[in-house]
Amino acid sequence: MTAAPDKSRTPEMFSRIAGRYDLLNHLLSLNIDRSWRRALVEQSGLAAGGRVLDVCAGTGDAAFSFAKHAEPSEIVCVDLSREMLEIGIEKARRRKLEGVVRFVEGDALRLPFGDGRFDAVSIAFGLRNLPDYAAGIAEMKRVLAPGGRLLVLEFAPPSRDLYRKGYAFYLGRLVPFVGGAVSGSREAYRYLASSVGEFVTRERVVDLFQEAGLKNVSAKPMTGGIVFLYIGEK
């Protein structure tokens, strides 16, 4: 059993590992994380010229996937970690996307935008870090335009017993060891394991979407069910 994660220190932990965050995401997922984010974009239903908000955006990988595989007029990235956002700003500069991708320091539970501002809202591997899942989903729905889609990528325990044991070893032992060695913060990658282990079931996430008033809700499994893409329409 993993200890319940302490979410009060999450922004501080992510700030400490910001410099190695992208490398470890790709390394620990065997680069599959790129295909997860592309699937998120492909399922967004975003029309050319649409506006996107990416919540808990980190260094902007989901935003850059939108910029590469769709034709948005604006992508806003929100995160509480200034260090993560600074790396994202530099990545946008290198890609010559400063006019498309914008980074804002802000709280997912109190988004600094008006109602119905965005045509698609996404959050990739950040929902489980929020202290209140329902409040986060409601707030993301608030800034979503009518007809727009909320898309959540999130980890979940796989359903097959043998696969589950291997995944538990990978998540509980290998991820903290490799993540700690490369980033210098084993605590942050122990948190990753505990936050996945303590996260709610996919059925509960679907319920939360529906309770928020989202329609046509679906949960699409990826990579053997270790990740789900949740989609709901306003």
Secondary structure, DSSP 8 states (H G I E B T S, - for coil): ------GGGHHHHHHHTHHHHHHHHHHHTTTTHHHHHHHHHHTS---TT-EEEEET-TTSHHHHHHHHHS--SEEEEEES-HHHHHHHHHHHHHTT-TTTEEEEE-BTTB-SS-TT-EEEEEEES-GGGSS-HHHHHHHHHHTEEEEEEEEEEEE---SSHHHHHHHHHIIIIIHHHHHHHHHS-HHHHHHHHHHHHTS--HHHHHHHHHHTT-EEEEEEEEGGGTEEEEEEE-
